[in-house]
Amino acid sequence: MSQSVERALRILPALARGPAGLGEVAEDLGVHKSTALRLLRTLHEQGFVYRQQDGRYRLGARIFALAAEAIENLDIRGIAHPHLVELNRLTGHTVHLALHQDDEVVYVDKVDSRYPVRMYSRIGRPVPLTVAAVAKLLLADLPEAERRALAGRIEYPAYTARSTPDAQAFLRELDLVREQGWATDFGGHEESVNCVGAPVRGPDGRVVAAMSLSAPTVVVGADALLELLPLVRRGADAISREYSGAARDPDPDADRDPDPDADRGPAQEPVQDPAQEDTQ
């Protein structure tokens, strides 16, 4: 990466902490003020930073517009599907991806088991909120007030003897899921079906989806399925990194170009007093 591009990109998270003057930006980057001013002017012209009346710089409106557009256009299902296929290849069991929509948790993707005995589940179909592993993962991440309000207004069907009986038990289960970072459904919805799940997180660390691995007990028991949890968590983490744009080049310096704008110290162009710089 060009050194000037790298420096410009470093300005953005610095300004995300709050407005900063030219000297502060230069010090943060470890460059001469003239270099920092040139980078700030370029970012200002493109709308990525804005120069306030007091001469300090803050993030510009274009940053927020691009972030909103990028999030809106992210296709979690498209990103996740190859990872669902890979988990299915490794285990042979049914893999689901689910999202939280209003008061429902809905399957948005599924890869069927390769075994003759298969689960009956359908893309687009809501899952049982009080027992499904994917539901617990998504609802456990809600703010406490929302979790409690939801727990107080939903019903608690007795699907099996292992179903969650009431709001208090449900909230305790969600607390456990938040603490451990994964969830299970061992016969809570169907006596003969077990499930383990892990969360998919967005750039802010919040849970945006849930991935699960399910199998009938005649194929694999609960203990054996739990042993596959590390594979589920690894797959969910991989989706999280890709969804958040956190995947890194294994050799980030492999294509580094020499910087034609490398800092040359005080001999560079004179710096105009920020107080005299024209605002746009």
PEDAUR-V331017 format. One record per residue. RES is the residue in one small letter. PHI is phi in radians with two decimals (* if undefined). OMEGA is omega in whole degrees, -180 to 180 (999 if undefined). D_LAST is the distance of its C-alpha to the last C-alpha in Angstrom with 2 decimals. Layout:
RES PHI OMEGA D_LAST
RES PHI OMEGA D_LAST
//
This chain:
m * 176 29.50
s -1.02 -179 27.39
q -1.10 179 26.77
s -1.18 177 23.09
v -1.14 180 22.73
e -1.05 180 24.80
r -1.13 179 22.68
a -1.07 180 19.46
l -1.18 179 21.41
r -1.22 178 22.70
i -1.14 -173 19.30
l -1.10 177 19.03
p -1.14 177 22.30
a -1.13 180 21.59
l -1.29 176 18.44
a -1.11 178 20.57
r -1.38 179 22.66
g 2.43 -179 19.91
p -1.01 -179 16.82
a -2.53 177 17.45
g -1.43 -178 16.54
l -1.01 -179 16.43
g -1.07 179 20.15
e -1.12 179 21.08
v -1.13 179 19.53
a -1.06 180 21.27
e -1.15 180 24.46
d -1.09 -180 24.39
l -1.43 -176 24.13
g 1.31 -178 26.58
v -2.26 175 24.61
h -1.18 180 23.49
k -1.01 -179 20.14
s -1.11 177 19.20
t -1.18 179 19.92
a -1.09 -179 17.98
l -1.13 179 14.86
r -1.08 179 15.25
l -1.15 180 15.72
l -1.12 179 12.79
r -1.08 180 10.40
t -1.11 179 12.34
l -1.14 178 12.31
h -1.15 180 8.57
e -1.07 -179 8.47
q -1.57 177 11.37
g 1.49 -178 10.27
f -1.45 172 12.95
v -2.29 -179 11.27
y -2.33 179 8.55
r -1.66 -178 7.93
q -1.36 179 9.56
q -1.07 -179 10.20
d -1.46 177 13.27
g 1.56 179 11.80
r -1.48 -178 13.33
y -1.92 174 12.30
r -2.39 178 13.65
l -1.12 -179 14.36
g -1.57 -176 12.02
a -1.10 -176 13.46
r -1.15 177 14.60
i -1.03 -177 17.02
f -1.22 178 18.74
a -1.16 179 18.97
l -1.16 180 20.57
a -1.10 -180 22.86
a -1.12 -179 24.06
e -1.16 -179 24.71
a -1.11 -180 26.54
i -1.12 -179 28.73
e -1.11 -175 29.55
n -1.66 177 30.68
l -1.21 180 32.71
d -1.88 -176 36.39
i -1.07 -179 38.38
r -1.15 180 41.63
g -1.12 179 40.83
i -1.19 -173 39.78
a -1.38 -169 42.82
h -0.94 179 45.52
p -1.03 179 46.40
h -1.29 174 46.81
l -1.13 179 49.08
v -1.08 -179 51.12
e -1.17 178 51.44
l -1.12 176 52.61
n -1.12 179 55.12
r -1.13 -177 56.31
l -1.28 -173 56.87
t -1.97 -176 58.68
g 1.49 -175 59.98
h -1.69 -179 59.03
t -1.22 -180 56.88
v -2.11 179 53.15
h -2.13 168 50.82
l -2.19 -176 47.11
a -2.33 177 46.21
l -2.20 177 43.21
h -1.70 179 42.98
q -2.31 -176 42.31
d 0.98 179 42.74
d -1.74 -180 46.20
e -2.15 169 47.37
v -1.99 -169 47.28
v -2.16 172 47.70
y -1.21 178 48.78
v -1.99 176 46.25
d -2.77 -177 48.05
k -2.72 170 51.51
v -2.12 -173 53.55
d -1.25 174 57.27
s -1.06 175 59.90
r -1.59 179 62.09
y -1.52 -179 65.13
p -1.04 179 67.48
v -1.52 -175 66.82
r -2.13 178 63.32
m -1.45 173 61.22
y -1.63 176 60.70
s -2.63 -172 56.97
r -2.39 174 54.60
i -1.09 -178 50.91
g 1.60 -178 49.33
r -1.63 177 52.06
p -1.14 178 51.28
v -1.79 177 52.89
p -1.15 -173 54.91
l -1.06 -169 52.40
t -1.48 -176 54.90
v -2.27 -174 56.45
a -1.16 -179 54.35
a -1.07 -179 52.79
v -1.13 179 49.53
a -1.15 179 49.31
k -1.03 -179 49.94
l -1.12 -177 47.16
l -1.27 -178 44.56
l -1.35 179 45.71
a -1.14 -178 46.15
d -1.50 178 42.42
l -1.16 172 41.64
p -0.97 -173 40.77
e -0.96 -179 44.03
a -1.08 179 43.84
e -1.21 178 43.32
r -1.05 -177 46.15
r -1.19 179 48.51
a -1.13 179 47.70
l -1.11 -179 48.25
a -1.05 -178 51.46
g -1.41 -176 52.77
r -1.92 -180 52.35
i -1.60 179 53.50
e -1.67 -177 57.12
y -2.22 -179 59.08
p -1.12 177 61.49
a -1.58 180 64.38
y -1.11 178 64.04
t -2.49 178 66.28
a -1.17 -179 67.81
r -1.70 -180 64.75
s -1.15 177 62.16
t -1.13 -171 59.92
p -1.44 -173 61.94
d -2.77 -176 59.55
a -1.08 -179 56.14
q -1.08 179 57.07
a -1.15 -180 58.14
f -1.13 179 55.07
l -1.12 176 52.71
r -1.11 179 54.73
e -1.13 179 54.41
l -1.14 176 50.63
d -1.07 179 50.46
l -1.12 180 52.54
v -1.10 178 50.34
r -1.05 -177 47.20
e -1.25 -174 49.05
q -1.58 176 50.56
g 1.45 176 47.81
w -2.73 -176 50.20
a -2.53 178 52.53
t -2.36 166 55.91
d -2.42 -179 58.01
f -1.78 177 61.62
g 1.34 -180 63.59
g -1.35 178 61.59
h -1.79 175 61.14
e -2.30 -178 64.00
e -0.95 -171 66.80
s -1.68 -177 66.95
v -2.23 176 63.27
n -2.10 -175 61.21
c -2.65 171 57.50
v -2.24 -176 55.08
g -2.51 179 51.30
a -2.45 -176 48.10
p -1.49 170 44.49
v -1.85 -175 41.52
r -1.92 178 38.36
g -1.59 -177 34.69
p -1.03 -179 31.79
d -1.58 179 31.94
g 1.52 179 35.70
r -1.34 180 36.72
v -1.32 -179 39.57
v -1.90 180 38.48
a -2.80 177 41.87
a -2.39 -179 45.40
m -2.05 -177 47.74
s -2.41 177 51.51
l -2.15 -175 54.76
s -2.25 178 57.81
a -2.77 174 61.47
p -1.19 -179 64.79
t -1.13 179 67.16
v -1.25 178 69.74
v -1.67 180 67.40
v -2.66 180 65.99
g -1.37 -177 66.52
a -1.07 -178 63.95
d -1.10 -180 64.45
a -1.17 179 64.12
l -1.18 179 60.97
l -1.10 178 59.46
e -1.15 179 60.06
l -1.56 -179 57.57
l -0.95 178 54.77
p -0.99 177 53.22
l -1.18 179 52.77
v -1.14 -179 51.08
r -1.15 178 48.72
r -1.11 178 47.95
g -1.13 179 47.12
a -1.14 178 44.93
d -1.13 179 43.08
a -1.13 177 42.54
i -1.12 180 41.08
s -1.03 -179 38.82
r -1.10 -178 37.48
e -1.21 180 36.91
y -1.12 -178 35.35
s -1.49 -178 33.00
g 1.25 -176 32.15
a -1.69 179 33.83
a -1.15 -176 36.27
r -2.03 173 36.02
d -1.10 -180 37.11
p -1.06 177 40.49
d -2.35 -174 39.51
p -1.10 -180 35.74
d -1.67 -173 36.27
a -1.06 -178 38.34
d -2.00 180 35.66
r -1.17 179 33.54
d -1.66 172 32.26
p -1.09 -176 32.11
d -1.62 178 28.61
p -1.23 -178 27.70
d -1.88 -178 24.83
a -0.99 -178 27.14
d -1.09 -180 26.39
r -1.99 174 28.34
g 1.32 -171 27.95
p -1.09 -178 27.31
a -1.30 -179 27.93
q -1.25 -177 24.53
e -0.96 178 21.70
p -1.11 -178 20.99
v -1.67 176 18.24
q -1.30 177 15.75
d -1.02 -179 15.85
p -0.93 -179 12.99
a -1.19 -180 13.27
q -1.74 -178 12.49
e -1.24 -180 9.56
d -1.16 173 6.52
t -1.58 -178 3.78
q -2.06 999 0.00
//
